[in-house]
Amino acid sequence: MPYLLISTQIRLEVGPTMVGDEHSDPHLMSILGATKRSTLGNNFCEYYVNDAPRLVLDKLESLGYRVVSMTGVGQTLVWCLHRE
């Protein structure tokens, strides 16, 4: 899976960081130390880590991922990463 989206709420820029959905690579999620959570009312799960986005981006860079783009969507910050 060469593409990855991570995000966090602006008011939570020190964590937690959402690092994947229920279909994400379990091995990568394990390396990041992510846990799968389901929010009340959602019929899907997401992977979260308690780290700040900067720490997650550092870990992903060491695994060969590079930031392709970053944007703010409402109160959410989103990064798109790609691995060759």
Buried (B, 14 or more C-beta within 10 A) or exposed (E): EEEBEBBBEEEBEEBBBBBBEEEBEEEBBEEBBBBBEEEEEEEEBBBBBEBBBEBBBEBBEEEEBEEEEEEEEEEEBBBBBEEE
